[in-house]
Amino acid sequence: MKLPEEGKLLRILIGEADKHKGKPLYEAIVMRARQLNLEGATVFRGIMGFGATSRIHSVKLLRLSEDLPVMIEIVDAEDKIDLILPFLDETVKEGIITMEKVTVVKYRHNPESVSD
């Protein structure tokens, strides 16, 4: 079933080595999004990038980079996205967080056929 609606895209750009309570920060963000019942979250691992320090992080370097760029995307209604912002304020020490309005086309499965 398709349901077009207005939503927000939250994009969090951090480093793979960033931690929260000893675990990868990207993992903590996804788990928090799940606890808040957000529609979903996806983590993308970059192959090259740089941040505020202009230091290149790349899989091409002779020594495999231990801090590749990571992007987490979460799409939901604006009021639901707002629920995770305090957690991000607390945990993201370095990185970029962006938000933009999006039109969401949802594809929903039959709840009876989906299992966890």
Biopython code that builds the backbone (N, CA, C, O; Angstrom):
import numpy as np
from Bio.PDB.StructureBuilder import StructureBuilder

atoms = [
    (1, "MET", "N", (0.840, -1.172, 0.000)),
    (1, "MET", "CA", (0.000, 0.000, 0.000)),
    (1, "MET", "C", (0.891, 1.243, 0.000)),
    (1, "MET", "O", (1.831, 1.321, 0.791)),
    (2, "LYS", "N", (0.613, 2.216, -0.873)),
    (2, "LYS", "CA", (1.358, 3.469, -0.933)),
    (2, "LYS", "C", (0.606, 4.543, -0.171)),
    (2, "LYS", "O", (-0.603, 4.700, -0.340)),
    (3, "LEU", "N", (1.323, 5.287, 0.672)),
    (3, "LEU", "CA", (0.726, 6.383, 1.428)),
    (3, "LEU", "C", (1.628, 7.610, 1.334)),
    (3, "LEU", "O", (2.596, 7.706, 2.089)),
    (4, "PRO", "N", (1.341, 8.562, 0.424)),
    (4, "PRO", "CA", (2.183, 9.751, 0.382)),
    (4, "PRO", "C", (1.890, 10.653, 1.573)),
    (4, "PRO", "O", (0.732, 10.841, 1.947)),
    (5, "GLU", "N", (2.937, 11.208, 2.163)),
    (5, "GLU", "CA", (2.756, 12.138, 3.268)),
    (5, "GLU", "C", (4.003, 12.985, 3.439)),
    (5, "GLU", "O", (5.086, 12.624, 2.980)),
    (6, "GLU", "N", (3.835, 14.112, 4.104)),
    (6, "GLU", "CA", (4.973, 14.968, 4.407)),
    (6, "GLU", "C", (5.767, 14.343, 5.544)),
    (6, "GLU", "O", (5.195, 13.768, 6.470)),
    (7, "GLY", "N", (7.055, 14.456, 5.468)),
    (7, "GLY", "CA", (7.895, 13.908, 6.520)),
    (7, "GLY", "C", (9.190, 14.687, 6.622)),
    (7, "GLY", "O", (9.386, 15.687, 5.931)),
    (8, "LYS", "N", (10.073, 14.219, 7.491)),
    (8, "LYS", "CA", (11.391, 14.803, 7.669)),
    (8, "LYS", "C", (12.430, 13.722, 7.444)),
    (8, "LYS", "O", (12.264, 12.580, 7.872)),
    (9, "LEU", "N", (13.502, 14.099, 6.766)),
    (9, "LEU", "CA", (14.663, 13.236, 6.609)),
    (9, "LEU", "C", (15.726, 13.767, 7.549)),
    (9, "LEU", "O", (16.157, 14.914, 7.426)),
    (10, "LEU", "N", (16.142, 12.946, 8.477)),
    (10, "LEU", "CA", (17.215, 13.276, 9.408)),
    (10, "LEU", "C", (18.448, 12.536, 8.932)),
    (10, "LEU", "O", (18.423, 11.316, 8.769)),
    (11, "ARG", "N", (19.533, 13.276, 8.709)),
    (11, "ARG", "CA", (20.776, 12.673, 8.235)),
    (11, "ARG", "C", (21.870, 13.017, 9.239)),
    (11, "ARG", "O", (22.090, 14.191, 9.541)),
    (12, "ILE", "N", (22.553, 12.006, 9.756)),
    (12, "ILE", "CA", (23.598, 12.182, 10.752)),
    (12, "ILE", "C", (24.896, 11.670, 10.151)),
    (12, "ILE", "O", (24.996, 10.504, 9.769)),
    (13, "LEU", "N", (25.892, 12.549, 10.068)),
    (13, "LEU", "CA", (27.198, 12.195, 9.500)),
    (13, "LEU", "C", (28.222, 12.209, 10.623)),
    (13, "LEU", "O", (28.497, 13.251, 11.217)),
    (14, "ILE", "N", (28.783, 11.040, 10.907)),
    (14, "ILE", "CA", (29.746, 10.877, 11.999)),
    (14, "ILE", "C", (30.889, 9.990, 11.525)),
    (14, "ILE", "O", (30.918, 9.579, 10.364)),
    (15, "GLY", "N", (31.819, 9.696, 12.408)),
    (15, "GLY", "CA", (32.908, 8.785, 12.102)),
    (15, "GLY", "C", (32.608, 7.393, 12.625)),
    (15, "GLY", "O", (31.931, 7.233, 13.641)),
    (16, "GLU", "N", (33.107, 6.408, 11.941)),
    (16, "GLU", "CA", (32.896, 5.012, 12.325)),
    (16, "GLU", "C", (33.454, 4.715, 13.719)),
    (16, "GLU", "O", (32.930, 3.853, 14.424)),
    (17, "ALA", "N", (34.505, 5.417, 14.117)),
    (17, "ALA", "CA", (35.144, 5.171, 15.415)),
    (17, "ALA", "C", (34.449, 5.892, 16.574)),
    (17, "ALA", "O", (34.804, 5.664, 17.731)),
    (18, "ASP", "N", (33.471, 6.754, 16.293)),
    (18, "ASP", "CA", (32.770, 7.467, 17.364)),
    (18, "ASP", "C", (32.028, 6.474, 18.254)),
    (18, "ASP", "O", (31.386, 5.543, 17.768)),
    (19, "LYS", "N", (32.129, 6.687, 19.556)),
    (19, "LYS", "CA", (31.555, 5.748, 20.531)),
    (19, "LYS", "C", (30.547, 6.433, 21.447)),
    (19, "LYS", "O", (30.567, 7.650, 21.635)),
    (20, "HIS", "N", (29.665, 5.608, 22.011)),
    (20, "HIS", "CA", (28.740, 6.015, 23.075)),
    (20, "HIS", "C", (28.660, 4.845, 24.054)),
    (20, "HIS", "O", (28.189, 3.762, 23.707)),
    (21, "LYS", "N", (29.116, 5.073, 25.254)),
    (21, "LYS", "CA", (29.133, 4.034, 26.287)),
    (21, "LYS", "C", (29.830, 2.759, 25.802)),
    (21, "LYS", "O", (29.371, 1.646, 26.057)),
    (22, "GLY", "N", (30.954, 2.950, 25.094)),
    (22, "GLY", "CA", (31.772, 1.826, 24.660)),
    (22, "GLY", "C", (31.307, 1.118, 23.400)),
    (22, "GLY", "O", (31.990, 0.208, 22.930)),
    (23, "LYS", "N", (30.170, 1.504, 22.837)),
    (23, "LYS", "CA", (29.654, 0.883, 21.618)),
    (23, "LYS", "C", (29.705, 1.898, 20.484)),
    (23, "LYS", "O", (29.780, 3.102, 20.731)),
    (24, "PRO", "N", (29.666, 1.423, 19.248)),
    (24, "PRO", "CA", (29.653, 2.367, 18.127)),
    (24, "PRO", "C", (28.468, 3.332, 18.233)),
    (24, "PRO", "O", (27.342, 2.920, 18.513)),
    (25, "LEU", "N", (28.739, 4.621, 18.005)),
    (25, "LEU", "CA", (27.686, 5.627, 18.108)),
    (25, "LEU", "C", (26.566, 5.367, 17.113)),
    (25, "LEU", "O", (25.395, 5.561, 17.438)),
    (26, "TYR", "N", (26.908, 4.928, 15.898)),
    (26, "TYR", "CA", (25.855, 4.663, 14.908)),
    (26, "TYR", "C", (24.893, 3.596, 15.421)),
    (26, "TYR", "O", (23.690, 3.674, 15.175)),
    (27, "GLU", "N", (25.416, 2.608, 16.128)),
    (27, "GLU", "CA", (24.571, 1.556, 16.693)),
    (27, "GLU", "C", (23.656, 2.121, 17.784)),
    (27, "GLU", "O", (22.474, 1.782, 17.845)),
    (28, "ALA", "N", (24.205, 2.979, 18.638)),
    (28, "ALA", "CA", (23.413, 3.600, 19.706)),
    (28, "ALA", "C", (22.288, 4.446, 19.126)),
    (28, "ALA", "O", (21.179, 4.456, 19.661)),
    (29, "ILE", "N", (22.565, 5.156, 18.036)),
    (29, "ILE", "CA", (21.543, 5.997, 17.405)),
    (29, "ILE", "C", (20.424, 5.142, 16.834)),
    (29, "ILE", "O", (19.248, 5.453, 17.026)),
    (30, "VAL", "N", (20.773, 4.072, 16.135)),
    (30, "VAL", "CA", (19.756, 3.181, 15.562)),
    (30, "VAL", "C", (18.923, 2.535, 16.661)),
    (30, "VAL", "O", (17.701, 2.445, 16.537)),
    (31, "MET", "N", (19.565, 2.086, 17.729)),
    (31, "MET", "CA", (18.818, 1.458, 18.824)),
    (31, "MET", "C", (17.886, 2.465, 19.504)),
    (31, "MET", "O", (16.771, 2.116, 19.890)),
    (32, "ARG", "N", (18.343, 3.713, 19.651)),
    (32, "ARG", "CA", (17.485, 4.747, 20.251)),
    (32, "ARG", "C", (16.298, 5.038, 19.344)),
    (32, "ARG", "O", (15.179, 5.205, 19.828)),
    (33, "ALA", "N", (16.525, 5.100, 18.037)),
    (33, "ALA", "CA", (15.430, 5.316, 17.086)),
    (33, "ALA", "C", (14.400, 4.195, 17.192)),
    (33, "ALA", "O", (13.196, 4.439, 17.111)),
    (34, "ARG", "N", (14.875, 2.982, 17.371)),
    (34, "ARG", "CA", (13.962, 1.835, 17.517)),
    (34, "ARG", "C", (13.170, 1.928, 18.810)),
    (34, "ARG", "O", (11.969, 1.659, 18.824)),
    (35, "GLN", "N", (13.842, 2.312, 19.911)),
    (35, "GLN", "CA", (13.151, 2.482, 21.193)),
    (35, "GLN", "C", (12.058, 3.544, 21.109)),
    (35, "GLN", "O", (11.028, 3.443, 21.776)),
    (36, "LEU", "N", (12.294, 4.560, 20.283)),
    (36, "LEU", "CA", (11.326, 5.644, 20.125)),
    (36, "LEU", "C", (10.250, 5.329, 19.085)),
    (36, "LEU", "O", (9.407, 6.173, 18.782)),
    (37, "ASN", "N", (10.283, 4.120, 18.546)),
    (37, "ASN", "CA", (9.314, 3.661, 17.545)),
    (37, "ASN", "C", (9.307, 4.519, 16.283)),
    (37, "ASN", "O", (8.253, 4.755, 15.691)),
    (38, "LEU", "N", (10.491, 4.985, 15.873)),
    (38, "LEU", "CA", (10.578, 5.691, 14.612)),
    (38, "LEU", "C", (10.408, 4.680, 13.482)),
    (38, "LEU", "O", (10.608, 3.482, 13.680)),
    (39, "GLU", "N", (10.044, 5.158, 12.316)),
    (39, "GLU", "CA", (9.718, 4.263, 11.196)),
    (39, "GLU", "C", (10.863, 3.363, 10.779)),
    (39, "GLU", "O", (10.629, 2.239, 10.336)),
    (40, "GLY", "N", (12.086, 3.826, 10.909)),
    (40, "GLY", "CA", (13.226, 3.010, 10.516)),
    (40, "GLY", "C", (14.483, 3.842, 10.428)),
    (40, "GLY", "O", (14.419, 5.071, 10.405)),
    (41, "ALA", "N", (15.612, 3.191, 10.379)),
    (41, "ALA", "CA", (16.908, 3.862, 10.273)),
    (41, "ALA", "C", (17.828, 2.987, 9.438)),
    (41, "ALA", "O", (17.762, 1.759, 9.496)),
    (42, "THR", "N", (18.682, 3.633, 8.665)),
    (42, "THR", "CA", (19.649, 2.912, 7.850)),
    (42, "THR", "C", (21.024, 3.543, 8.045)),
    (42, "THR", "O", (21.152, 4.767, 8.087)),
    (43, "VAL", "N", (22.044, 2.707, 8.164)),
    (43, "VAL", "CA", (23.417, 3.163, 8.328)),
    (43, "VAL", "C", (24.178, 2.855, 7.045)),
    (43, "VAL", "O", (24.140, 1.735, 6.535)),
    (44, "PHE", "N", (24.876, 3.880, 6.530)),
    (44, "PHE", "CA", (25.709, 3.742, 5.336)),
    (44, "PHE", "C", (27.153, 3.986, 5.739)),
    (44, "PHE", "O", (27.450, 4.939, 6.459)),
    (45, "ARG", "N", (28.046, 3.131, 5.280)),
    (45, "ARG", "CA", (29.477, 3.288, 5.550)),
    (45, "ARG", "C", (30.127, 3.862, 4.296)),
    (45, "ARG", "O", (30.023, 3.287, 3.213)),
    (46, "GLY", "N", (30.792, 4.991, 4.453)),
    (46, "GLY", "CA", (31.428, 5.647, 3.314)),
    (46, "GLY", "C", (32.772, 5.029, 2.993)),
    (46, "GLY", "O", (33.408, 4.411, 3.847)),
    (47, "ILE", "N", (33.197, 5.202, 1.753)),
    (47, "ILE", "CA", (34.508, 4.693, 1.353)),
    (47, "ILE", "C", (35.559, 5.793, 1.352)),
    (47, "ILE", "O", (36.757, 5.522, 1.281)),
    (48, "MET", "N", (35.089, 7.060, 1.434)),
    (48, "MET", "CA", (36.042, 8.161, 1.488)),
    (48, "MET", "C", (35.327, 9.413, 1.967)),
    (48, "MET", "O", (34.151, 9.624, 1.669)),
    (49, "GLY", "N", (36.045, 10.237, 2.710)),
    (49, "GLY", "CA", (35.472, 11.503, 3.145)),
    (49, "GLY", "C", (36.446, 12.268, 4.017)),
    (49, "GLY", "O", (37.524, 11.778, 4.354)),
    (50, "PHE", "N", (36.045, 13.487, 4.381)),
    (50, "PHE", "CA", (36.801, 14.274, 5.343)),
    (50, "PHE", "C", (35.838, 15.154, 6.104)),
    (50, "PHE", "O", (34.732, 15.437, 5.642)),
    (51, "GLY", "N", (36.269, 15.583, 7.277)),
    (51, "GLY", "CA", (35.434, 16.407, 8.125)),
    (51, "GLY", "C", (36.094, 17.729, 8.418)),
    (51, "GLY", "O", (36.855, 18.253, 7.605)),
    (52, "ALA", "N", (35.796, 18.273, 9.601)),
    (52, "ALA", "CA", (36.256, 19.602, 9.985)),
    (52, "ALA", "C", (37.774, 19.727, 9.984)),
    (52, "ALA", "O", (38.301, 20.810, 9.728)),
    (53, "THR", "N", (38.484, 18.641, 10.264)),
    (53, "THR", "CA", (39.950, 18.704, 10.306)),
    (53, "THR", "C", (40.583, 18.591, 8.918)),
    (53, "THR", "O", (41.794, 18.760, 8.775)),
    (54, "SER", "N", (39.782, 18.312, 7.910)),
    (54, "SER", "CA", (40.231, 18.117, 6.525)),
    (54, "SER", "C", (41.120, 16.896, 6.348)),
    (54, "SER", "O", (41.751, 16.742, 5.303)),
    (55, "ARG", "N", (41.183, 16.026, 7.348)),
    (55, "ARG", "CA", (41.949, 14.780, 7.226)),
    (55, "ARG", "C", (41.138, 13.777, 6.401)),
    (55, "ARG", "O", (39.977, 13.508, 6.710)),
    (56, "ILE", "N", (41.748, 13.229, 5.361)),
    (56, "ILE", "CA", (41.064, 12.269, 4.492)),
    (56, "ILE", "C", (40.957, 10.919, 5.193)),
    (56, "ILE", "O", (41.931, 10.423, 5.760)),
    (57, "HIS", "N", (39.791, 10.345, 5.150)),
    (57, "HIS", "CA", (39.536, 8.982, 5.636)),
    (57, "HIS", "C", (39.153, 8.176, 4.400)),
    (57, "HIS", "O", (38.202, 8.526, 3.701)),
    (58, "SER", "N", (39.883, 7.102, 4.129)),
    (58, "SER", "CA", (39.642, 6.364, 2.897)),
    (58, "SER", "C", (40.055, 4.911, 3.040)),
    (58, "SER", "O", (40.984, 4.584, 3.778)),
    (59, "VAL", "N", (39.351, 4.042, 2.322)),
    (59, "VAL", "CA", (39.740, 2.641, 2.270)),
    (59, "VAL", "C", (40.924, 2.461, 1.316)),
    (59, "VAL", "O", (41.514, 1.381, 1.278)),
    (60, "LYS", "N", (41.283, 3.487, 0.551)),
    (60, "LYS", "CA", (42.393, 3.404, -0.396)),
    (60, "LYS", "C", (43.750, 3.572, 0.269)),
    (60, "LYS", "O", (44.768, 3.187, -0.307)),
    (61, "LEU", "N", (43.787, 4.132, 1.460)),
    (61, "LEU", "CA", (45.060, 4.348, 2.126)),
    (61, "LEU", "C", (45.755, 3.024, 2.395)),
    (61, "LEU", "O", (45.093, 2.004, 2.592)),
    (62, "LEU", "N", (47.091, 3.030, 2.407)),
    (62, "LEU", "CA", (47.839, 1.792, 2.648)),
    (62, "LEU", "C", (47.418, 1.136, 3.953)),
    (62, "LEU", "O", (47.242, -0.081, 4.019)),
    (63, "ARG", "N", (47.259, 1.949, 4.990)),
    (63, "ARG", "CA", (46.764, 1.441, 6.269)),
    (63, "ARG", "C", (45.250, 1.630, 6.251)),
    (63, "ARG", "O", (44.768, 2.756, 6.128)),
    (64, "LEU", "N", (44.517, 0.564, 6.370)),
    (64, "LEU", "CA", (43.064, 0.650, 6.319)),
    (64, "LEU", "C", (42.554, 1.621, 7.370)),
    (64, "LEU", "O", (42.850, 1.476, 8.556)),
    (65, "SER", "N", (41.796, 2.601, 6.936)),
    (65, "SER", "CA", (41.270, 3.611, 7.853)),
    (65, "SER", "C", (40.381, 2.944, 8.896)),
    (65, "SER", "O", (39.559, 2.081, 8.588)),
    (66, "GLU", "N", (40.572, 3.369, 10.124)),
    (66, "GLU", "CA", (39.753, 2.842, 11.213)),
    (66, "GLU", "C", (38.635, 3.799, 11.567)),
    (66, "GLU", "O", (37.902, 3.566, 12.528)),
    (67, "ASP", "N", (38.493, 4.876, 10.803)),
    (67, "ASP", "CA", (37.466, 5.864, 11.109)),
    (67, "ASP", "C", (36.818, 6.357, 9.819)),
    (67, "ASP", "O", (36.860, 7.548, 9.509)),
    (68, "LEU", "N", (36.219, 5.433, 9.073)),
    (68, "LEU", "CA", (35.552, 5.798, 7.838)),
    (68, "LEU", "C", (34.288, 6.601, 8.141)),
    (68, "LEU", "O", (33.733, 6.500, 9.235)),
    (69, "PRO", "N", (33.832, 7.401, 7.168)),
    (69, "PRO", "CA", (32.606, 8.160, 7.378)),
    (69, "PRO", "C", (31.401, 7.223, 7.480)),
    (69, "PRO", "O", (31.335, 6.192, 6.812)),
    (70, "VAL", "N", (30.459, 7.608, 8.327)),
    (70, "VAL", "CA", (29.221, 6.857, 8.501)),
    (70, "VAL", "C", (28.061, 7.840, 8.415)),
    (70, "VAL", "O", (28.113, 8.926, 8.991)),
    (71, "MET", "N", (27.013, 7.451, 7.693)),
    (71, "MET", "CA", (25.816, 8.273, 7.587)),
    (71, "MET", "C", (24.623, 7.455, 8.044)),
    (71, "MET", "O", (24.422, 6.329, 7.589)),
    (72, "ILE", "N", (23.837, 8.018, 8.938)),
    (72, "ILE", "CA", (22.599, 7.388, 9.401)),
    (72, "ILE", "C", (21.448, 8.210, 8.860)),
    (72, "ILE", "O", (21.426, 9.429, 9.033)),
    (73, "GLU", "N", (20.496, 7.571, 8.211)),
    (73, "GLU", "CA", (19.305, 8.268, 7.726)),
    (73, "GLU", "C", (18.074, 7.713, 8.421)),
    (73, "GLU", "O", (17.892, 6.503, 8.554)),
    (74, "ILE", "N", (17.239, 8.640, 8.856)),
    (74, "ILE", "CA", (15.970, 8.292, 9.501)),
    (74, "ILE", "C", (14.901, 9.167, 8.862)),
    (74, "ILE", "O", (15.072, 10.382, 8.763)),
    (75, "VAL", "N", (13.808, 8.563, 8.430)),
    (75, "VAL", "CA", (12.692, 9.306, 7.849)),
    (75, "VAL", "C", (11.443, 9.007, 8.657)),
    (75, "VAL", "O", (11.110, 7.849, 8.909)),
    (76, "ASP", "N", (10.760, 10.064, 9.056)),
    (76, "ASP", "CA", (9.509, 9.910, 9.809)),
    (76, "ASP", "C", (8.800, 11.258, 9.808)),
    (76, "ASP", "O", (9.264, 12.214, 9.187)),
    (77, "ALA", "N", (7.687, 11.323, 10.499)),
    (77, "ALA", "CA", (6.971, 12.589, 10.671)),
    (77, "ALA", "C", (7.826, 13.525, 11.530)),
    (77, "ALA", "O", (8.612, 13.068, 12.360)),
    (78, "GLU", "N", (7.671, 14.823, 11.328)),
    (78, "GLU", "CA", (8.505, 15.801, 12.028)),
    (78, "GLU", "C", (8.423, 15.647, 13.544)),
    (78, "GLU", "O", (9.448, 15.719, 14.222)),
    (79, "ASP", "N", (7.240, 15.439, 14.083)),
    (79, "ASP", "CA", (7.106, 15.307, 15.541)),
    (79, "ASP", "C", (7.822, 14.069, 16.068)),
    (79, "ASP", "O", (8.312, 14.071, 17.197)),
    (80, "LYS", "N", (7.886, 13.019, 15.266)),
    (80, "LYS", "CA", (8.603, 11.814, 15.683)),
    (80, "LYS", "C", (10.125, 12.037, 15.599)),
    (80, "LYS", "O", (10.863, 11.596, 16.479)),
    (81, "ILE", "N", (10.585, 12.710, 14.557)),
    (81, "ILE", "CA", (12.015, 13.022, 14.421)),
    (81, "ILE", "C", (12.474, 13.875, 15.604)),
    (81, "ILE", "O", (13.577, 13.692, 16.117)),
    (82, "ASP", "N", (11.625, 14.800, 16.028)),
    (82, "ASP", "CA", (11.962, 15.674, 17.162)),
    (82, "ASP", "C", (12.268, 14.882, 18.436)),
    (82, "ASP", "O", (13.002, 15.365, 19.297)),
    (83, "LEU", "N", (11.720, 13.685, 18.564)),
    (83, "LEU", "CA", (11.935, 12.871, 19.764)),
    (83, "LEU", "C", (13.393, 12.440, 19.947)),
    (83, "LEU", "O", (13.852, 12.273, 21.077)),
    (84, "ILE", "N", (14.113, 12.262, 18.854)),
    (84, "ILE", "CA", (15.491, 11.764, 18.958)),
    (84, "ILE", "C", (16.523, 12.889, 19.043)),
    (84, "ILE", "O", (17.684, 12.628, 19.358)),
    (85, "LEU", "N", (16.128, 14.124, 18.772)),
    (85, "LEU", "CA", (17.078, 15.231, 18.761)),
    (85, "LEU", "C", (17.802, 15.440, 20.094)),
    (85, "LEU", "O", (19.008, 15.688, 20.072)),
    (86, "PRO", "N", (17.143, 15.355, 21.248)),
    (86, "PRO", "CA", (17.886, 15.500, 22.511)),
    (86, "PRO", "C", (18.977, 14.442, 22.685)),
    (86, "PRO", "O", (20.050, 14.744, 23.207)),
    (87, "PHE", "N", (18.715, 13.216, 22.255)),
    (87, "PHE", "CA", (19.715, 12.147, 22.327)),
    (87, "PHE", "C", (20.908, 12.483, 21.436)),
    (87, "PHE", "O", (22.054, 12.262, 21.827)),
    (88, "LEU", "N", (20.649, 13.012, 20.253)),
    (88, "LEU", "CA", (21.732, 13.383, 19.342)),
    (88, "LEU", "C", (22.537, 14.551, 19.900)),
    (88, "LEU", "O", (23.762, 14.577, 19.782)),
    (89, "ASP", "N", (21.853, 15.516, 20.507)),
    (89, "ASP", "CA", (22.561, 16.645, 21.138)),
    (89, "ASP", "C", (23.526, 16.149, 22.202)),
    (89, "ASP", "O", (24.614, 16.700, 22.370)),
    (90, "GLU", "N", (23.131, 15.123, 22.907)),
    (90, "GLU", "CA", (23.934, 14.564, 23.994)),
    (90, "GLU", "C", (25.089, 13.701, 23.490)),
    (90, "GLU", "O", (26.157, 13.692, 24.102)),
    (91, "THR", "N", (24.900, 12.985, 22.401)),
    (91, "THR", "CA", (25.860, 11.954, 22.007)),
    (91, "THR", "C", (26.765, 12.305, 20.830)),
    (91, "THR", "O", (27.882, 11.792, 20.754)),
    (92, "VAL", "N", (26.328, 13.147, 19.924)),
    (92, "VAL", "CA", (27.133, 13.478, 18.747)),
    (92, "VAL", "C", (28.061, 14.634, 19.115)),
    (92, "VAL", "O", (27.638, 15.787, 19.192)),
    (93, "LYS", "N", (29.323, 14.305, 19.340)),
    (93, "LYS", "CA", (30.322, 15.310, 19.743)),
    (93, "LYS", "C", (30.941, 15.991, 18.532)),
    (93, "LYS", "O", (31.237, 17.185, 18.579)),
    (94, "GLU", "N", (31.139, 15.248, 17.447)),
    (94, "GLU", "CA", (31.653, 15.772, 16.188)),
    (94, "GLU", "C", (30.835, 15.166, 15.069)),
    (94, "GLU", "O", (30.552, 13.968, 15.069)),
    (95, "GLY", "N", (30.459, 15.994, 14.124)),
    (95, "GLY", "CA", (29.696, 15.492, 12.999)),
    (95, "GLY", "C", (28.746, 16.554, 12.502)),
    (95, "GLY", "O", (28.761, 17.692, 12.970)),
    (96, "ILE", "N", (27.928, 16.173, 11.556)),
    (96, "ILE", "CA", (26.940, 17.079, 10.979)),
    (96, "ILE", "C", (25.589, 16.387, 11.048)),
    (96, "ILE", "O", (25.465, 15.197, 10.760)),
    (97, "ILE", "N", (24.581, 17.156, 11.434)),
    (97, "ILE", "CA", (23.210, 16.661, 11.453)),
    (97, "ILE", "C", (22.398, 17.592, 10.571)),
    (97, "ILE", "O", (22.401, 18.806, 10.775)),
    (98, "THR", "N", (21.699, 17.027, 9.587)),
    (98, "THR", "CA", (20.851, 17.839, 8.716)),
    (98, "THR", "C", (19.432, 17.287, 8.744)),
    (98, "THR", "O", (19.203, 16.110, 9.021)),
    (99, "MET", "N", (18.493, 18.172, 8.450)),
    (99, "MET", "CA", (17.094, 17.766, 8.321)),
    (99, "MET", "C", (16.500, 18.482, 7.117)),
    (99, "MET", "O", (16.821, 19.637, 6.838)),
    (100, "GLU", "N", (15.641, 17.782, 6.422)),
    (100, "GLU", "CA", (14.946, 18.396, 5.303)),
    (100, "GLU", "C", (13.559, 17.801, 5.162)),
    (100, "GLU", "O", (13.310, 16.654, 5.535)),
    (101, "LYS", "N", (12.663, 18.608, 4.614)),
    (101, "LYS", "CA", (11.313, 18.126, 4.350)),
    (101, "LYS", "C", (11.355, 17.176, 3.166)),
    (101, "LYS", "O", (12.062, 17.414, 2.187)),
    (102, "VAL", "N", (10.594, 16.104, 3.266)),
    (102, "VAL", "CA", (10.520, 15.131, 2.179)),
    (102, "VAL", "C", (9.080, 14.673, 2.004)),
    (102, "VAL", "O", (8.267, 14.758, 2.925)),
    (103, "THR", "N", (8.785, 14.193, 0.820)),
    (103, "THR", "CA", (7.521, 13.510, 0.584)),
    (103, "THR", "C", (7.811, 12.028, 0.698)),
    (103, "THR", "O", (8.670, 11.498, -0.007)),
    (104, "VAL", "N", (7.103, 11.370, 1.575)),
    (104, "VAL", "CA", (7.350, 9.961, 1.861)),
    (104, "VAL", "C", (6.297, 9.114, 1.152)),
    (104, "VAL", "O", (5.101, 9.394, 1.234)),
    (105, "VAL", "N", (6.749, 8.095, 0.467)),
    (105, "VAL", "CA", (5.845, 7.106, -0.107)),
    (105, "VAL", "C", (6.150, 5.815, 0.613)),
    (105, "VAL", "O", (7.195, 5.205, 0.386)),
    (106, "LYS", "N", (5.247, 5.394, 1.479)),
    (106, "LYS", "CA", (5.470, 4.205, 2.297)),
    (106, "LYS", "C", (4.954, 2.971, 1.570)),
    (106, "LYS", "O", (3.920, 2.987, 0.902)),
    (107, "TYR", "N", (5.707, 1.927, 1.728)),
    (107, "TYR", "CA", (5.254, 0.618, 1.267)),
    (107, "TYR", "C", (5.086, -0.228, 2.517)),
    (107, "TYR", "O", (6.072, -0.633, 3.133)),
    (108, "ARG", "N", (3.881, -0.488, 2.881)),
    (108, "ARG", "CA", (3.624, -1.236, 4.107)),
    (108, "ARG", "C", (3.359, -2.692, 3.779)),
    (108, "ARG", "O", (2.685, -3.022, 2.803)),
    (109, "HIS", "N", (3.906, -3.550, 4.619)),
    (109, "HIS", "CA", (3.636, -4.973, 4.510)),
    (109, "HIS", "C", (2.398, -5.290, 5.316)),
    (109, "HIS", "O", (2.007, -4.531, 6.203)),
    (110, "ASN", "N", (1.793, -6.401, 5.007)),
    (110, "ASN", "CA", (0.697, -6.888, 5.823)),
    (110, "ASN", "C", (1.269, -7.235, 7.184)),
    (110, "ASN", "O", (2.146, -8.095, 7.263)),
    (111, "PRO", "N", (0.802, -6.593, 8.284)),
    (111, "PRO", "CA", (1.368, -6.848, 9.613)),
    (111, "PRO", "C", (1.353, -8.325, 10.016)),
    (111, "PRO", "O", (2.188, -8.765, 10.808)),
    (112, "GLU", "N", (0.419, -9.074, 9.479)),
    (112, "GLU", "CA", (0.333, -10.493, 9.833)),
    (112, "GLU", "C", (1.447, -11.309, 9.181)),
    (112, "GLU", "O", (1.791, -12.390, 9.660)),
    (113, "SER", "N", (2.015, -10.786, 8.078)),
    (113, "SER", "CA", (3.039, -11.559, 7.376)),
    (113, "SER", "C", (4.455, -11.153, 7.779)),
    (113, "SER", "O", (5.419, -11.775, 7.332)),
    (114, "VAL", "N", (4.599, -10.125, 8.611)),
    (114, "VAL", "CA", (5.921, -9.648, 9.023)),
    (114, "VAL", "C", (6.261, -10.220, 10.378)),
    (114, "VAL", "O", (5.452, -10.171, 11.305)),
    (115, "SER", "N", (7.471, -10.768, 10.494)),
    (115, "SER", "CA", (7.907, -11.292, 11.786)),
    (115, "SER", "C", (9.242, -10.682, 12.138)),
    (115, "SER", "O", (10.029, -10.370, 11.245)),
    (116, "ASP", "N", (9.523, -10.501, 13.432)),
    (116, "ASP", "CA", (10.804, -9.952, 13.913)),
    (116, "ASP", "C", (11.775, -11.028, 14.227)),
    (116, "ASP", "O", (12.898, -10.743, 14.642)),
]
sb = StructureBuilder()
sb.init_structure("model")
sb.init_model(0)
sb.init_chain("A")
sb.init_seg("    ")
for serial, (resi, resn, name, xyz) in enumerate(atoms, 1):
    if name == "N":
        sb.init_residue(resn, " ", resi, " ")
    sb.init_atom(name, np.array(xyz, "f"), 0.0, 1.0, " ", f" {name:<3s}", serial, name[0])
structure = sb.get_structure()
